[in-house]
């Protein structure tokens, strides 16, 4: 593995590829788009890597890892309940002037 990005885009070298019909090919360089990665086996020595500790904390709910935190979700929920721009405050500039 040459490089693996946080979105799982991977660059690999010296690859042995086996097709569905059993043909084996040797490939010099390969790029795999992260959205196509389904499963990856990594060496045991990476078990204690800092990146995986952050992900483990997020999965267990003990902390936040990379990504959108709770604050944005709370703000979006409050905005939806307010009813958009013409909500209780009357849009961008506050409440409309009162007529007498």
C-alpha positions as a Markdown table, in Angstrom:
| # | Residue | x | y | z |
|---|---|---|---|---|
| 1 | Unk | 0.0 | 0.0 | 0.0 |
| 2 | Unk | 1.5 | 3.3 | -1.1 |
| 3 | Unk | -1.2 | 5.6 | 0.4 |
| 4 | Unk | -4.7 | 5.4 | 1.9 |
| 5 | Unk | -6.7 | 8.6 | 2.4 |
| 6 | Unk | -9.3 | 9.3 | 5.1 |
| 7 | Unk | -12.0 | 8.6 | 2.6 |
| 8 | Unk | -10.5 | 5.2 | 1.9 |
| 9 | Unk | -9.1 | 6.1 | -1.6 |
| 10 | Unk | -6.1 | 3.7 | -1.8 |
| 11 | Unk | -3.0 | 3.5 | -4.0 |
| 12 | Unk | -1.4 | 0.1 | -4.2 |
| 13 | Unk | 1.6 | -1.4 | -5.9 |
| 14 | Unk | 2.8 | -4.9 | -6.9 |
| 15 | Unk | -0.8 | -6.3 | -6.9 |
| 16 | Unk | -1.8 | -9.9 | -7.7 |
| 17 | Unk | -5.4 | -9.7 | -9.2 |
| 18 | Unk | -7.6 | -12.8 | -9.5 |
| 19 | Unk | -10.7 | -12.3 | -11.7 |
| 20 | Unk | -14.0 | -14.1 | -11.2 |
| 21 | Unk | -13.1 | -16.7 | -13.8 |
| 22 | Unk | -9.8 | -17.5 | -12.0 |
| 23 | Unk | -7.3 | -15.7 | -14.3 |
| 24 | Unk | -4.4 | -14.3 | -12.3 |
| 25 | Unk | -2.7 | -11.0 | -13.3 |
| 26 | Unk | 0.2 | -9.0 | -11.9 |
| 27 | Unk | -0.5 | -5.3 | -11.7 |
| 28 | Unk | 2.2 | -2.6 | -11.1 |
| 29 | Unk | 0.1 | 0.2 | -9.7 |
| 30 | Unk | -3.6 | 0.3 | -8.8 |
| 31 | Unk | -5.9 | 3.1 | -7.5 |
| 32 | Unk | -9.1 | 2.1 | -5.8 |
| 33 | Unk | -11.9 | 4.6 | -5.1 |
| 34 | Unk | -12.9 | 4.7 | -1.4 |
| 35 | Unk | -16.6 | 4.2 | -2.1 |
| 36 | Unk | -15.8 | 0.8 | -3.7 |
| 37 | Unk | -13.9 | -0.6 | -0.7 |
| 38 | Unk | -16.0 | -3.2 | 1.0 |
| 39 | Unk | -13.4 | -5.0 | 3.2 |
| 40 | Unk | -9.8 | -4.6 | 4.1 |
| 41 | Unk | -7.5 | -6.7 | 6.2 |
| 42 | Unk | -4.8 | -4.8 | 8.0 |
| 43 | Unk | -1.7 | -6.0 | 9.9 |
| 44 | Unk | -2.1 | -6.6 | 13.7 |
| 45 | Unk | 0.7 | -4.1 | 14.4 |
| 46 | Unk | -1.7 | -1.3 | 13.4 |
| 47 | Unk | -4.2 | -2.3 | 16.1 |
| 48 | Unk | -2.9 | 0.4 | 18.4 |
| 49 | Unk | -2.6 | 3.2 | 15.8 |
| 50 | Unk | -4.0 | 6.6 | 16.9 |
| 51 | Unk | -6.4 | 6.8 | 13.9 |
| 52 | Unk | -8.2 | 3.6 | 14.9 |
| 53 | Unk | -8.4 | 4.8 | 18.6 |
| 54 | Unk | -10.3 | 7.9 | 17.5 |
| 55 | Unk | -12.7 | 5.7 | 15.4 |
| 56 | Unk | -13.1 | 3.3 | 18.3 |
| 57 | Unk | -14.1 | 6.1 | 20.6 |
| 58 | Unk | -16.7 | 7.3 | 18.2 |
| 59 | Unk | -18.2 | 3.9 | 17.7 |
| 60 | Unk | -18.5 | 3.3 | 21.4 |
| 61 | Unk | -20.1 | 6.8 | 21.9 |
| 62 | Unk | -17.4 | 7.9 | 24.4 |
| 63 | Unk | -16.2 | 10.9 | 22.3 |
| 64 | Unk | -16.4 | 12.5 | 19.0 |
| 65 | Unk | -14.0 | 11.6 | 16.2 |
| 66 | Unk | -13.6 | 13.3 | 12.9 |
| 67 | Unk | -16.7 | 14.6 | 11.2 |
| 68 | Unk | -19.7 | 16.7 | 12.1 |
| 69 | Unk | -20.3 | 17.1 | 15.8 |
| 70 | Unk | -23.5 | 17.4 | 17.8 |
| 71 | Unk | -23.6 | 21.2 | 17.6 |
| 72 | Unk | -24.5 | 21.3 | 13.9 |
| 73 | Unk | -27.3 | 18.8 | 14.2 |
| 74 | Unk | -28.8 | 20.7 | 17.1 |
| 75 | Unk | -28.6 | 24.0 | 15.1 |
| 76 | Unk | -30.2 | 22.4 | 12.1 |
| 77 | Unk | -33.1 | 20.9 | 14.2 |
| 78 | Unk | -33.7 | 24.3 | 15.8 |
| 79 | Unk | -33.8 | 26.0 | 12.4 |
| 80 | Unk | -36.3 | 23.5 | 11.0 |
| 81 | Unk | -38.6 | 24.0 | 14.0 |
| 82 | Unk | -38.4 | 27.8 | 13.6 |
| 83 | Unk | -40.1 | 27.5 | 10.2 |
| 84 | Unk | -37.4 | 28.9 | 7.8 |
| 85 | Unk | -36.6 | 32.5 | 7.1 |
| 86 | Unk | -40.1 | 33.7 | 7.7 |
| 87 | Unk | -40.2 | 32.1 | 11.2 |
| 88 | Unk | -41.2 | 33.8 | 14.4 |
| 89 | Unk | -38.7 | 36.6 | 14.0 |
| 90 | Unk | -40.0 | 37.7 | 10.6 |
| 91 | Unk | -36.9 | 36.7 | 8.4 |
| 92 | Unk | -33.5 | 38.2 | 8.2 |
| 93 | Unk | -34.1 | 41.6 | 9.8 |
| 94 | Unk | -36.2 | 40.6 | 12.8 |
| 95 | Unk | -39.9 | 41.2 | 13.4 |
| 96 | Unk | -41.7 | 43.4 | 10.8 |
| 97 | Unk | -42.6 | 46.9 | 11.9 |
| 98 | Unk | -46.0 | 47.2 | 13.7 |
| 99 | Unk | -48.8 | 49.3 | 12.0 |
| 100 | Unk | -51.0 | 51.5 | 14.1 |
